[in-house]
Amino acid sequence: MNRRSASTLRRIVIRMVLATTLVALVVALAAVAGYELRDYHRTWTADVTTQAELIGQSTAAALAFDDPATARESLSLLRFRPQVRAAAIYTARGELFASYVREGEQAELPELPGNEGTRIDGANLVLFRRILGPDQILGTVYLRTHYALYERIRDYLLISLLVIAVAMLVAWLMSRQLQQRVTGPVGAIAQVARNVVQNGDYSQRAPRAGADEVGVLADAFNAMLAEIDKRTSELEAANAELGAQVSERERAEEEVLRLNAELEDRVRDRTAQLQTVNQELEAFSYSVSHDLRAPLRAIAGFSQALVEDFPDDAPEEARRYLSRILAGTRHMGQLIDELLALSRVSRTALSREEVDLTELANGVVEELRQQEPRPELSITVWDGMRAVADPRLLRAVYVNLVGNAWKFTTRAQQPKIEVGAVRDSQGALVYFVRDNGAGFDMAYADKLFKAFQRLHSGNDYKGTGIGLATVQRIVHRHGGRIWAEGQVGKGATFHFTLGHEGTEDA
């Protein structure tokens, strides 16, 4: 195992040295080759461009005086430039004026001059250059030259391969000498580690070979063995204590399981009791509704009969008392209806679905207009309001909130009601009903949502004090909250949220 570990470490050292050498050589050779090739391309392009400009200057007069012989003579001087394979002069109309093809070349001349500039065509560099006169274009110079870039790339590759091969050989020889100084001390540490694992003897120590990193490794390894020896003794003592704790925990888990089973039995009993209470409450609500309404109907019926059957016999004060009895029975009937509605809000199942609140609020407003027409009242309902809620319960919310706003704006000079929804700073959707009616004192805001609590006199504004308590219960059942802001004589705004609100399109 020691021999195998040392051999593996030697291979790793050699591979690291060779890999580092290879990467450094490749990067250096690539940088040098890239710079040389780029410099060759730039220099050769500039040289060919200069040659084309000289040809253009020397043949401008020949083009101007239609002297192709002089132009051909100028092009023939290119025979002293062996890299030039073909050249041509074109007139301003694109006609071939004079040409030159190096002997032994089969370069085909373009029928028409191309765009001004240079391009690479295989192993050739092709250039078109305009010949300019004082105030016009006289013609175009065409040059096709040998482009040795690919040959240079091939040469650089061969040289690079040769340099890499020689450098890798030298690096391999040097790495063999280097790994001997590293793997020897490491192998000794590995042998001590193997003995510790096989025999469990933490008293052994690795020899220190020097003051370098390997020596520091040996010191750290010896310190680790000493710490392991100490921790082993402590661990054996802790295991004994842990065994006692595990036994105690098992007893505690058994007790928890017993208590859970007992708790489940209690929950089942409590659930059955709640179901029984709900059934009794439902029966009580029906009984209250029936038993209270029967005498109320009798009182209201006989009072109405007295008013209708004896219109002239009853004194004025008696008729006034009868009218107050009829108003009281109507108020008592309304109070019974709202109390039953408040009770049903807590008992009925919640059915969530997507609700168009704009349509729902407009329906409530239309019903109020039919029941109590008020042409002077301005009502605004925002478009695009939606929510995920129980539509039946949410309608009750708007019936109460919009109905209250309708009632408390009867004395406003220019009554206004606004129904809408906005996003708060946390991105939650907040619905609101705002009016400019009687308002209220914020010092009594905590009483608004309590049953039978009213902040205005019954003579000024009729009501039972149940509506806002019903609204709060509906909002809480949806997982939301409700609050109000107001000022006496300047109106009120009721805000509420829903636990799973939908989206607001507007």
VOMI-837137 format. One record per residue (C-alpha): residue number from 1; residue in three letters; chain; z, y, x. Coordinates in Angstrom, 1 decimal. Layout:
<rs>
R     k     r   c        w        v        u
R   NUM   ALA   A        Z        Y        X
...
</rs>
This chain:
<rs>
R     k     r   c        w        v        u
R     1   MET   A      0.0      0.0      0.0
R     2   ASN   A      0.8      2.3      2.9
R     3   ARG   A     -2.5      1.5      4.6
R     4   ARG   A     -4.4      2.0      1.3
R     5   SER   A     -2.7      5.4      0.7
R     6   ALA   A     -3.4      6.7      4.2
R     7   SER   A     -7.0      5.5      3.9
R     8   THR   A     -7.4      7.3      0.6
R     9   LEU   A     -5.9     10.5      2.0
R    10   ARG   A     -8.2     10.3      5.0
R    11   ARG   A    -11.2     10.0      2.8
R    12   ILE   A    -10.0     13.0      0.7
R    13   VAL   A     -9.6     15.2      3.8
R    14   ILE   A    -13.0     14.2      5.1
R    15   ARG   A    -14.6     14.9      1.7
R    16   MET   A    -12.9     18.3      1.4
R    17   VAL   A    -14.1     19.4      4.9
R    18   LEU   A    -17.6     18.1      4.3
R    19   ALA   A    -17.7     19.7      0.8
R    20   THR   A    -16.5     23.0      2.1
R    21   THR   A    -19.0     23.0      4.9
R    22   LEU   A    -21.8     22.1      2.6
R    23   VAL   A    -21.0     24.8      0.0
R    24   ALA   A    -20.6     27.5      2.8
R    25   LEU   A    -24.0     26.5      4.4
R    26   VAL   A    -25.8     26.4      1.1
R    27   VAL   A    -24.5     29.8      0.0
R    28   ALA   A    -25.3     31.4      3.4
R    29   LEU   A    -28.8     29.9      3.7
R    30   ALA   A    -29.6     30.8      0.1
R    31   ALA   A    -28.5     34.4      0.7
R    32   VAL   A    -30.6     34.7      3.9
R    33   ALA   A    -33.6     33.0      2.4
R    34   GLY   A    -33.4     35.1     -0.8
R    35   TYR   A    -33.2     38.3      1.2
R    36   GLU   A    -36.1     37.3      3.5
R    37   LEU   A    -38.3     36.2      0.6
R    38   ARG   A    -37.5     39.4     -1.4
R    39   ASP   A    -38.2     41.5      1.7
R    40   TYR   A    -41.5     39.7      2.3
R    41   HIS   A    -42.6     40.3     -1.3
R    42   ARG   A    -41.8     44.0     -1.3
R    43   THR   A    -43.4     44.5      2.2
R    44   TRP   A    -46.5     42.6      1.4
R    45   THR   A    -46.9     44.4     -2.0
R    46   ALA   A    -46.5     47.8     -0.3
R    47   ASP   A    -49.0     46.8      2.4
R    48   VAL   A    -51.7     45.7     -0.2
R    49   THR   A    -51.1     48.8     -2.3
R    50   THR   A    -51.6     51.0      0.8
R    51   GLN   A    -54.8     49.1      1.7
R    52   ALA   A    -56.1     49.7     -1.9
R    53   GLU   A    -55.3     53.4     -1.7
R    54   LEU   A    -57.2     53.7      1.6
R    55   ILE   A    -60.2     51.9      0.1
R    56   GLY   A    -60.1     54.2     -2.9
R    57   GLN   A    -60.1     57.3     -0.7
R    58   SER   A    -62.9     56.0      1.5
R    59   THR   A    -65.1     55.0     -1.5
R    60   ALA   A    -64.4     58.0     -3.8
R    61   ALA   A    -67.4     59.9     -2.5
R    62   ALA   A    -69.6     56.9     -2.8
R    63   LEU   A    -68.7     56.5     -6.4
R    64   ALA   A    -69.2     60.2     -7.1
R    65   PHE   A    -72.7     60.2     -5.5
R    66   ASP   A    -73.6     56.7     -6.8
R    67   ASP   A    -73.9     55.2     -3.2
R    68   PRO   A    -73.0     51.5     -3.5
R    69   ALA   A    -74.2     50.8      0.1
R    70   THR   A    -71.5     53.1      1.5
R    71   ALA   A    -68.9     51.4     -0.7
R    72   ARG   A    -70.0     47.9      0.5
R    73   GLU   A    -69.8     49.1      4.1
R    74   SER   A    -66.3     50.3      3.5
R    75   LEU   A    -65.3     47.0      1.9
R    76   SER   A    -66.9     45.0      4.8
R    77   LEU   A    -64.2     46.4      7.1
R    78   LEU   A    -61.8     44.1      5.3
R    79   ARG   A    -63.1     41.2      7.4
R    80   PHE   A    -60.5     42.4     10.0
R    81   ARG   A    -57.8     41.6      7.4
R    82   PRO   A    -57.8     37.8      7.2
R    83   GLN   A    -55.3     37.8      4.3
R    84   VAL   A    -57.8     39.6      2.1
R    85   ARG   A    -59.9     37.0      0.3
R    86   ALA   A    -62.0     39.2     -2.0
R    87   ALA   A    -62.3     42.9     -3.0
R    88   ALA   A    -64.4     44.9     -5.4
R    89   ILE   A    -65.1     48.5     -6.6
R    90   TYR   A    -65.7     49.1    -10.3
R    91   THR   A    -67.0     52.3    -11.8
R    92   ALA   A    -65.1     54.3    -14.4
R    93   ARG   A    -67.1     52.4    -17.1
R    94   GLY   A    -65.9     49.1    -15.7
R    95   GLU   A    -69.2     48.1    -14.1
R    96   LEU   A    -69.1     46.3    -10.7
R    97   PHE   A    -70.2     48.8     -8.1
R    98   ALA   A    -69.6     47.0     -4.8
R    99   SER   A    -67.9     43.7     -3.7
R   100   TYR   A    -66.6     41.7     -0.8
R   101   VAL   A    -65.8     38.0     -0.5
R   102   ARG   A    -64.5     36.5      2.7
R   103   GLU   A    -66.8     33.9      4.2
R   104   GLY   A    -65.8     30.5      3.1
R   105   GLU   A    -63.9     31.7      0.0
R   106   GLN   A    -65.1     31.0     -3.6
R   107   ALA   A    -63.1     33.7     -5.3
R   108   GLU   A    -64.6     34.8     -8.6
R   109   LEU   A    -64.6     38.5     -9.2
R   110   PRO   A    -63.4     39.7    -12.6
R   111   GLU   A    -66.1     40.9    -15.0
R   112   LEU   A    -63.9     43.9    -16.0
R   113   PRO   A    -61.1     45.7    -14.1
R   114   GLY   A    -57.6     44.9    -15.4
R   115   ASN   A    -54.5     47.1    -15.9
R   116   GLU   A    -53.3     49.0    -12.8
R   117   GLY   A    -50.6     47.0    -10.9
R   118   THR   A    -50.0     43.8     -9.1
R   119   ARG   A    -49.5     40.2    -10.2
R   120   ILE   A    -49.1     36.8     -8.7
R   121   ASP   A    -51.9     34.3     -9.3
R   122   GLY   A    -51.0     31.0     -7.7
R   123   ALA   A    -51.2     31.5     -3.9
R   124   ASN   A    -52.8     34.9     -4.4
R   125   LEU   A    -51.6     38.5     -4.9
R   126   VAL   A    -54.0     40.3     -7.2
R   127   LEU   A    -54.0     44.2     -7.3
R   128   PHE   A    -55.9     46.7     -9.4
R   129   ARG   A    -55.7     50.4     -8.4
R   130   ARG   A    -57.4     53.4    -10.0
R   131   ILE   A    -59.6     55.7     -7.9
R   132   LEU   A    -58.9     59.3     -8.9
R   133   GLY   A    -61.1     62.3     -8.5
R   134   PRO   A    -60.1     65.9     -8.8
R   135   ASP   A    -60.0     65.8    -12.6
R   136   GLN   A    -61.1     62.3    -13.7
R   137   ILE   A    -60.9     58.6    -12.9
R   138   LEU   A    -63.8     57.6    -10.7
R   139   GLY   A    -63.3     53.9    -10.7
R   140   THR   A    -61.0     50.9     -9.8
R   141   VAL   A    -60.2     49.0     -6.6
R   142   TYR   A    -59.7     45.2     -6.9
R   143   LEU   A    -58.0     43.2     -4.1
R   144   ARG   A    -57.2     39.5     -4.0
R   145   THR   A    -55.0     38.6     -0.9
R   146   HIS   A    -53.3     35.5      0.3
R   147   TYR   A    -49.7     35.3     -0.9
R   148   ALA   A    -47.6     33.2      1.5
R   149   LEU   A    -44.3     33.3     -0.5
R   150   TYR   A    -44.4     29.6     -1.5
R   151   GLU   A    -45.2     28.5      2.1
R   152   ARG   A    -42.2     30.5      3.3
R   153   ILE   A    -40.0     28.9      0.6
R   154   ARG   A    -41.2     25.5      1.9
R   155   ASP   A    -40.4     26.4      5.5
R   156   TYR   A    -37.0     27.8      4.6
R   157   LEU   A    -36.2     24.5      2.8
R   158   LEU   A    -37.1     22.4      5.7
R   159   ILE   A    -35.1     24.6      8.1
R   160   SER   A    -32.2     24.6      5.7
R   161   LEU   A    -32.2     20.8      5.4
R   162   LEU   A    -32.2     20.5      9.2
R   163   VAL   A    -29.4     23.0      9.6
R   164   ILE   A    -27.3     21.3      6.9
R   165   ALA   A    -27.8     17.9      8.4
R   166   VAL   A    -26.7     19.0     11.9
R   167   ALA   A    -23.7     21.0     10.5
R   168   MET   A    -22.5     18.1      8.3
R   169   LEU   A    -22.6     15.8     11.3
R   170   VAL   A    -20.5     18.2     13.4
R   171   ALA   A    -18.1     18.7     10.4
R   172   TRP   A    -17.7     15.0      9.9
R   173   LEU   A    -16.8     14.5     13.6
R   174   MET   A    -14.2     17.3     13.5
R   175   SER   A    -12.7     16.1     10.2
R   176   ARG   A    -12.0     12.7     11.7
R   177   GLN   A     -9.9     14.3     14.3
R   178   LEU   A     -8.2     16.5     11.8
R   179   GLN   A     -7.2     13.8      9.3
R   180   GLN   A     -5.4     11.8     12.0
R   181   ARG   A     -2.8     14.6     12.3
R   182   VAL   A     -2.3     14.8      8.5
R   183   THR   A     -2.4     11.2      7.3
R   184   GLY   A      0.0      9.7      9.9
R   185   PRO   A      3.2     11.6      8.7
R   186   VAL   A      2.1     11.3      5.1
R   187   GLY   A      1.7      7.6      5.4
R   188   ALA   A      5.3      7.3      6.7
R   189   ILE   A      6.6      9.2      3.7
R   190   ALA   A      4.5      6.9      1.4
R   191   GLN   A      6.1      3.8      3.1
R   192   VAL   A      9.6      5.2      2.4
R   193   ALA   A      8.7      5.9     -1.2
R   194   ARG   A      7.4      2.4     -1.7
R   195   ASN   A     10.6      0.9     -0.3
R   196   VAL   A     12.6      3.1     -2.7
R   197   VAL   A     10.6      2.0     -5.7
R   198   GLN   A     10.7     -1.7     -4.9
R   199   ASN   A     14.4     -1.9     -3.8
R   200   GLY   A     16.0      1.0     -5.6
R   201   ASP   A     17.7      2.1     -2.4
R   202   TYR   A     17.9      5.9     -2.5
R   203   SER   A     19.8      6.1      0.9
R   204   GLN   A     16.5      5.8      2.9
R   205   ARG   A     15.0      9.0      4.4
R   206   ALA   A     11.6      9.9      5.7
R   207   PRO   A     11.1     10.9      9.4
R   208   ARG   A     10.4     14.6     10.1
R   209   ALA   A      7.2     14.9     12.1
R   210   GLY   A      7.3     18.6     12.9
R   211   ALA   A      7.8     22.1     11.5
R   212   ASP   A      4.5     22.4      9.7
R   213   GLU   A      3.8     21.8      6.0
R   214   VAL   A      4.1     18.0      6.4
R   215   GLY   A      7.5     18.5      8.0
R   216   VAL   A      8.5     20.7      5.0
R   217   LEU   A      7.2     18.0      2.7
R   218   ALA   A      9.4     15.4      4.5
R   219   ASP   A     12.5     17.6      4.1
R   220   ALA   A     11.8     18.2      0.4
R   221   PHE   A     11.2     14.4     -0.1
R   222   ASN   A     14.6     13.6      1.5
R   223   ALA   A     16.3     16.3     -0.5
R   224   MET   A     14.7     14.8     -3.6
R   225   LEU   A     16.0     11.4     -2.8
R   226   ALA   A     19.5     12.7     -2.3
R   227   GLU   A     19.3     14.5     -5.7
R   228   ILE   A     18.0     11.4     -7.4
R   229   ASP   A     20.8      9.4     -6.0
R   230   LYS   A     23.3     11.9     -7.4
R   231   ARG   A     21.6     12.1    -10.7
R   232   THR   A     21.4      8.3    -11.0
R   233   SER   A     25.2      8.1    -10.9
R   234   GLU   A     25.6     10.8    -13.4
R   235   LEU   A     23.0      9.2    -15.7
R   236   GLU   A     24.8      5.9    -15.7
R   237   ALA   A     27.9      7.7    -16.9
R   238   ALA   A     26.0      9.7    -19.4
R   239   ASN   A     24.3      6.6    -20.8
R   240   ALA   A     27.7      5.1    -21.6
R   241   GLU   A     28.7      8.2    -23.4
R   242   LEU   A     25.3      8.3    -25.2
R   243   GLY   A     25.8      4.8    -26.4
R   244   ALA   A     29.0      5.8    -28.2
R   245   GLN   A     27.2      8.9    -29.7
R   246   VAL   A     24.3      6.8    -30.9
R   247   SER   A     26.8      4.5    -32.8
R   248   GLU   A     28.4      7.5    -34.3
R   249   ARG   A     25.1      9.0    -35.3
R   250   GLU   A     24.0      5.7    -37.0
R   251   ARG   A     27.2      5.8    -39.0
R   252   ALA   A     26.4      9.5    -39.9
R   253   GLU   A     22.9      8.6    -40.9
R   254   GLU   A     24.2      5.9    -43.2
R   255   GLU   A     26.5      8.4    -44.8
R   256   VAL   A     23.6     10.9    -45.2
R   257   LEU   A     21.5      8.2    -46.9
R   258   ARG   A     24.3      7.4    -49.3
R   259   LEU   A     24.8     11.1    -50.1
R   260   ASN   A     21.1     11.6    -50.7
R   261   ALA   A     21.0      8.7    -53.1
R   262   GLU   A     24.0     10.2    -54.9
R   263   LEU   A     22.3     13.6    -54.9
R   264   GLU   A     19.1     12.2    -56.4
R   265   ASP   A     21.2     10.6    -59.2
R   266   ARG   A     22.8     14.0    -59.9
R   267   VAL   A     19.4     15.7    -59.9
R   268   ARG   A     18.1     13.2    -62.4
R   269   ASP   A     21.2     13.7    -64.6
R   270   ARG   A     20.9     17.5    -64.3
R   271   THR   A     17.2     17.4    -65.2
R   272   ALA   A     17.9     15.3    -68.3
R   273   GLN   A     20.6     17.8    -69.2
R   274   LEU   A     18.3     20.8    -68.8
R   275   GLN   A     15.6     19.1    -70.9
R   276   THR   A     18.2     18.5    -73.6
R   277   VAL   A     19.4     22.2    -73.4
R   278   ASN   A     15.8     23.4    -73.6
R   279   GLN   A     15.2     21.3    -76.7
R   280   GLU   A     18.4     22.6    -78.3
R   281   LEU   A     17.4     26.2    -77.3
R   282   GLU   A     14.0     25.7    -79.0
R   283   ALA   A     15.7     24.4    -82.1
R   284   PHE   A     18.2     27.3    -82.0
R   285   SER   A     15.4     29.8    -81.7
R   286   TYR   A     13.6     28.4    -84.7
R   287   SER   A     16.9     28.3    -86.6
R   288   VAL   A     17.7     31.9    -85.7
R   289   SER   A     14.2     33.0    -86.6
R   290   HIS   A     14.4     31.3    -90.0
R   291   ASP   A     18.0     32.0    -90.9
R   292   LEU   A     17.9     35.7    -89.9
R   293   ARG   A     14.6     36.4    -91.5
R   294   ALA   A     15.5     35.0    -94.9
R   295   PRO   A     18.3     37.5    -95.6
R   296   LEU   A     16.3     40.3    -94.1
R   297   ARG   A     13.4     39.5    -96.3
R   298   ALA   A     15.8     39.5    -99.3
R   299   ILE   A     17.3     42.8    -98.4
R   300   ALA   A     13.9     44.4    -97.8
R   301   GLY   A     12.4     42.9   -101.0
R   302   PHE   A     15.2     44.0   -103.3
R   303   SER   A     15.3     47.5   -101.7
R   304   GLN   A     11.5     47.9   -102.1
R   305   ALA   A     11.8     46.6   -105.7
R   306   LEU   A     14.5     49.3   -106.4
R   307   VAL   A     12.2     52.0   -105.0
R   308   GLU   A      9.2     50.8   -106.9
R   309   ASP   A     10.8     49.8   -110.3
R   310   PHE   A     13.2     52.8   -110.7
R   311   PRO   A     11.3     55.7   -109.0
R   312   ASP   A     12.8     58.3   -111.4
R   313   ASP   A     16.2     56.8   -112.3
R   314   ALA   A     17.6     56.5   -108.8
R   315   PRO   A     19.1     59.8   -107.4
R   316   GLU   A     17.5     61.4   -104.4
R   317   GLU   A     20.3     60.3   -102.1
R   318   ALA   A     20.0     56.7   -103.3
R   319   ARG   A     16.3     56.7   -102.5
R   320   ARG   A     17.1     58.1    -99.1
R   321   TYR   A     19.6     55.3    -98.5
R   322   LEU   A     17.1     52.7    -99.7
R   323   SER   A     14.4     54.1    -97.3
R   324   ARG   A     16.9     53.8    -94.4
R   325   ILE   A     17.7     50.2    -95.4
R   326   LEU   A     14.0     49.4    -95.4
R   327   ALA   A     13.6     51.0    -92.0
R   328   GLY   A     16.6     49.1    -90.7
R   329   THR   A     15.2     45.8    -91.9
R   330   ARG   A     11.8     46.4    -90.3
R   331   HIS   A     13.6     47.4    -87.0
R   332   MET   A     15.7     44.2    -87.3
R   333   GLY   A     12.6     42.1    -87.9
R   334   GLN   A     10.9     43.6    -84.9
R   335   LEU   A     14.0     43.1    -82.8
R   336   ILE   A     14.1     39.4    -83.8
R   337   ASP   A     10.4     39.0    -82.9
R   338   GLU   A     10.9     40.6    -79.4
R   339   LEU   A     14.0     38.5    -78.7
R   340   LEU   A     12.1     35.3    -79.5
R   341   ALA   A      9.2     36.5    -77.4
R   342   LEU   A     11.6     37.2    -74.5
R   343   SER   A     13.1     33.7    -74.9
R   344   ARG   A      9.7     32.0    -75.0
R   345   VAL   A      8.6     33.7    -71.8
R   346   SER   A     11.1     31.8    -69.8
R   347   ARG   A     10.4     28.4    -71.5
R   348   THR   A      6.6     28.2    -71.8
R   349   ALA   A      4.6     26.6    -69.0
R   350   LEU   A      2.7     28.9    -66.7
R   351   SER   A     -1.1     28.4    -66.7
R   352   ARG   A     -2.8     30.3    -63.9
R   353   GLU   A     -6.5     31.2    -64.1
R   354   GLU   A     -8.8     34.0    -63.0
R   355   VAL   A     -8.3     36.9    -65.4
R   356   ASP   A    -10.5     40.0    -65.9
R   357   LEU   A     -7.7     42.7    -66.1
R   358   THR   A    -10.2     45.5    -66.9
R   359   GLU   A    -11.4     43.6    -70.0
R   360   LEU   A     -7.9     42.7    -71.0
R   361   ALA   A     -6.5     46.2    -70.6
R   362   ASN   A     -9.5     47.7    -72.6
R   363   GLY   A     -8.8     45.2    -75.4
R   364   VAL   A     -5.1     46.4    -75.6
R   365   VAL   A     -6.2     50.0    -75.6
R   366   GLU   A     -8.7     49.4    -78.4
R   367   GLU   A     -6.0     47.7    -80.6
R   368   LEU   A     -3.7     50.7    -80.0
R   369   ARG   A     -6.5     53.1    -81.0
R   370   GLN   A     -7.0     51.2    -84.3
R   371   GLN   A     -3.3     51.1    -85.0
R   372   GLU   A     -2.5     54.7    -84.1
R   373   PRO   A     -5.6     56.8    -83.5
R   374   ARG   A     -5.0     59.7    -81.0
R   375   PRO   A     -8.3     61.5    -80.3
R   376   GLU   A     -6.6     63.9    -77.9
R   377   LEU   A     -5.3     61.1    -75.6
R   378   SER   A     -7.4     60.5    -72.4
R   379   ILE   A     -7.3     56.9    -71.1
R   380   THR   A     -8.8     55.6    -67.9
R   381   VAL   A     -9.1     51.9    -67.1
R   382   TRP   A    -10.4     51.1    -63.6
R   383   ASP   A    -13.3     48.7    -63.2
R   384   GLY   A    -13.3     45.4    -61.3
R   385   MET   A     -9.6     44.6    -61.6
R   386   ARG   A     -9.0     40.8    -61.4
R   387   ALA   A     -6.0     38.5    -60.9
R   388   VAL   A     -5.0     34.9    -60.9
R   389   ALA   A     -2.4     34.6    -63.6
R   390   ASP   A     -1.5     33.4    -67.1
R   391   PRO   A     -3.8     35.5    -69.4
R   392   ARG   A     -1.5     35.2    -72.4
R   393   LEU   A      1.6     36.4    -70.6
R   394   LEU   A     -0.4     39.1    -68.7
R   395   ARG   A     -1.7     40.5    -71.9
R   396   ALA   A      2.0     40.9    -73.1
R   397   VAL   A      2.6     42.9    -69.9
R   398   TYR   A     -0.2     45.4    -70.7
R   399   VAL   A      0.8     45.5    -74.4
R   400   ASN   A      4.3     46.6    -73.4
R   401   LEU   A      3.4     49.0    -70.5
R   402   VAL   A      0.3     50.6    -72.2
R   403   GLY   A      2.2     50.7    -75.5
R   404   ASN   A      5.1     52.5    -73.9
R   405   ALA   A      2.7     55.0    -72.2
R   406   TRP   A      1.0     55.5    -75.6
R   407   LYS   A      4.4     56.2    -77.3
R   408   PHE   A      5.9     58.5    -74.6
R   409   THR   A      2.8     60.8    -74.4
R   410   THR   A      2.9     61.9    -78.0
R   411   ARG   A      4.5     65.2    -77.1
R   412   ALA   A      2.4     65.9    -74.0
R   413   GLN   A      0.0     68.9    -74.2
R   414   GLN   A     -2.9     67.0    -72.5
R   415   PRO   A     -1.8     63.4    -72.7
R   416   LYS   A     -3.3     61.0    -70.1
R   417   ILE   A     -2.9     57.3    -69.3
R   418   GLU   A     -4.4     55.6    -66.2
R   419   VAL   A     -4.5     51.8    -65.7
R   420   GLY   A     -5.6     50.6    -62.2
R   421   ALA   A     -4.8     48.6    -59.0
R   422   VAL   A     -4.6     49.6    -55.3
R   423   ARG   A     -3.9     47.9    -52.0
R   424   ASP   A     -0.6     48.7    -50.2
R   425   SER   A     -0.1     49.0    -46.5
R   426   GLN   A      0.4     45.2    -46.1
R   427   GLY   A     -2.9     44.5    -48.0
R   428   ALA   A     -1.1     43.3    -51.2
R   429   LEU   A     -2.7     44.2    -54.6
R   430   VAL   A     -0.4     46.5    -56.7
R   431   TYR   A     -1.3     47.0    -60.3
R   432   PHE   A      0.0     50.2    -62.1
R   433   VAL   A      0.1     52.0    -65.5
R   434   ARG   A      0.6     55.8    -65.1
R   435   ASP   A      1.1     58.5    -67.8
R   436   ASN   A      2.1     62.2    -68.0
R   437   GLY   A      4.5     61.8    -70.8
R   438   ALA   A      8.3     62.1    -71.2
R   439   GLY   A      9.1     60.4    -67.9
R   440   PHE   A     12.7     59.5    -67.0
R   441   ASP   A     15.5     60.3    -64.6
R   442   MET   A     15.3     58.1    -61.4
R   443   ALA   A     19.1     58.0    -61.3
R   444   TYR   A     18.9     55.5    -64.3
R   445   ALA   A     15.9     53.5    -63.0
R   446   ASP   A     18.0     50.4    -62.5
R   447   LYS   A     18.6     50.3    -66.3
R   448   LEU   A     14.9     50.3    -67.3
R   449   PHE   A     14.4     46.5    -67.2
R   450   LYS   A     17.7     45.4    -68.8
R   451   ALA   A     17.6     44.2    -72.4
R   452   PHE   A     18.7     46.8    -75.0
R   453   GLN   A     18.9     49.6    -72.4
R   454   ARG   A     17.0     52.7    -73.5
R   455   LEU   A     16.8     56.1    -71.6
R   456   HIS   A     15.6     58.1    -74.7
R   457   SER   A     17.0     58.6    -78.1
R   458   GLY   A     15.9     56.4    -80.9
R   459   ASN   A     15.3     59.4    -83.1
R   460   ASP   A     12.8     60.8    -80.5
R   461   TYR   A     11.0     57.6    -79.6
R   462   LYS   A     11.3     54.3    -81.5
R   463   GLY   A     11.8     51.0    -79.8
R   464   THR   A     14.1     48.0    -79.3
R   465   GLY   A     14.7     48.1    -75.5
R   466   ILE   A     13.3     44.5    -75.1
R   467   GLY   A      9.8     45.2    -73.9
R   468   LEU   A     10.4     46.1    -70.3
R   469   ALA   A     12.8     43.2    -69.9
R   470   THR   A     10.0     40.9    -71.2
R   471   VAL   A      7.6     42.4    -68.7
R   472   GLN   A     10.0     41.9    -65.8
R   473   ARG   A     10.6     38.3    -66.7
R   474   ILE   A      6.8     37.7    -66.9
R   475   VAL   A      6.2     39.3    -63.5
R   476   HIS   A      9.0     37.3    -61.9
R   477   ARG   A      7.6     34.1    -63.3
R   478   HIS   A      4.4     34.9    -61.5
R   479   GLY   A      6.3     35.4    -58.2
R   480   GLY   A      5.8     39.2    -58.2
R   481   ARG   A      8.0     42.2    -58.6
R   482   ILE   A      8.0     45.3    -60.8
R   483   TRP   A      9.3     48.9    -60.2
R   484   ALA   A      9.0     52.3    -61.7
R   485   GLU   A      8.7     55.9    -60.6
R   486   GLY   A      9.2     58.9    -62.9
R   487   GLN   A     10.3     62.5    -63.4
R   488   VAL   A     11.7     64.0    -66.6
R   489   GLY   A      8.9     65.8    -68.5
R   490   LYS   A      6.2     64.8    -65.9
R   491   GLY   A      5.5     61.2    -66.7
R   492   ALA   A      6.1     57.8    -65.3
R   493   THR   A      4.3     55.1    -63.3
R   494   PHE   A      5.0     51.4    -63.5
R   495   HIS   A      3.9     49.2    -60.6
R   496   PHE   A      3.9     45.4    -60.4
R   497   THR   A      2.5     42.7    -58.2
R   498   LEU   A      1.6     39.0    -58.8
R   499   GLY   A      2.4     36.1    -56.5
R   500   HIS   A     -1.2     34.9    -56.3
R   501   GLU   A     -3.3     38.0    -57.0
R   502   GLY   A     -7.1     37.7    -57.2
R   503   THR   A     -9.6     40.2    -55.9
R   504   GLU   A    -10.3     43.8    -56.6
R   505   ASP   A    -14.0     44.5    -56.8
R   506   ALA   A    -13.8     48.2    -57.3
</rs>
